[in-house]
Amino acid sequence: MKMNACVLFLTLLISHVYARDVDFCFADEDDPYLYMATKTAYHFVHAGKTRFQDVPNCRAKQVWMLATHGTRCPSEAETIEMHKLTEFQSQIINNHEVRNNGHMCNRDLENLKRWKPDEYLAIQRAEVLTPQGVEDMKLLARRLQSNFPQLLQPDTEHINYTFKTTDVREGSIGWFIEGLFGNREAVPVDEVSRNDTLLSLYKTCNVWDNDSGNVSVEEVIAFEEGTQFRNLIQNVSRRLGFLYYISKEPILAMYDMCRYEKAWTVTKLSPWCAVFSKEELRVLEYREDLYYYYKAGYGREINAHLGCTLLQDMMNHFWKLEQNEDSNEPNGVFYFDDIISLQNLLTTLNINKDHAQLTAFNYNDMAKRKWRTSFMSSFGANLVAVLYRCDTSDQPNKVMFYLAEKLVMFDGCDVGLCDWEYLKQRFNPVLKQCDLNVCWNGNGVATFAANLVLVLLSCFTLVFVRK
């Protein structure tokens, strides 16, 4: 009797092991894929390295920065979709343990069994900054202060700074200020309106609003109908033990859960990341790159126009300092906005532009693309420009640009160090064409906000035309 019981146990064990032919074991992965498009943790993009450069015989005179909001909780819509994963969690466990159809390894399955919705998935916390987002903002501020101590002093009695944000409730700008000065209330913050034409110009542009969704979504749909995404659907469905192909919606919710949890707690693995192979994560990353390429990047000409007001603001701040070093120009100009505005500005500046256009059909050819939202517009992404006044009369003023604290290599600049005169010549044609004619509707009538911007842009452009 005992012998029969042993044989039965061994038979069940062998059949169970045989049925669990696994694709990989994410829990044992020493080098997990960390680049999750716009939900990438800034911790991985910055990687703990400071790359701000010293410029011999030159002194930093002003720091200008546009940053996106830090790591935060999902939107209400995303939260609702991710709560539905509890149903899939039960089905996946049943597929493996009862039906023996799944192909996840035991450790990954155990991690998934222990998963439950995080406190950050409460509806009332939608889009609220997380502790990791707080830390990223404070550390970014401290690194800037450490590298530009002559401009960013912790003593707030004689401060001279400009701070603007599109959403002061979101909190990123407050924690950034605390990182600089030790007090979130140290300096006043200007919260701009939704129709602000500096930080959120695209929101006032009817043509952009009417066209962006259609073009970007159409290209994504075409990619989803292609080989790479169809293979992803098939492989994930099989891996999770389903005998049919599950729809893309829960798969995208699993991806969101994977990348949000990884961004919230950078030292831990999310059980939902075990759903995907590294190549499948690259496919999902490309899908989102494709979407933003057309929504806010080089996929449409209008996007380059919509970054010109921010470029103009930066150039005018630098120009005023060039004209009068004793002017009341702030030591630092800090703007906090969304990723659309940042991507518009990068497009205007021609940063990270590929020779070939991203499309739904050239995924393999674009493996080494420059347009990667993981590095350009992660949580807490930022573009910093620094103006330097040089000591010697024969050495012109300089400007350096940093994207996510990495030096931007502009054509025509010396290893990222740009002559100010060169930049004025390079961008003057862009600024002269900085108007909102492209935003006029079919009747040739601009919105009130657009008309106001046209007047302001004309005034600003005159400064450069006269130079």
Secondary structure, DSSP 8 states (H G I E B T S, - for coil): -HHHHHHHHHHHHHHHHHH---S--GGG-SS-----GGG--HHHHHTT-------TTEEEEEEEEEEE--SB---HHHHHHHHTHHHHHHHHHHHHHTS------HHHHHHHHH----GGG-GGGTT-B-HHHHHHHHHHHHHHHHH-TTTS-S-GGG--EEEEES-GGG-HHHHHHHHHHS-TTSS--EE--TT-TTT-GGGG-HHHHHHHHHHHHHHHHHHHTSHHHHHHHHHHHHHTT-SS---HHHHHHHHHHHHHHHHH-TTS--GGGGGS-HHHHHHHHHHHHHHHHHHTSTTSHHHHHTTHHHHHHHHHHHHHHHH-TTS---SEEEEEE-HHHHHHHHHHHTTT--SS---TT-TGGGTT-S--HHHHSSTT-EEEEEEEEESSTTS--EEEEEETTEE---TTSBTTEEEHHHHHHHHHHHHHT--SGGG--TTS---HHHHHHHHHHHHHHHHHH--
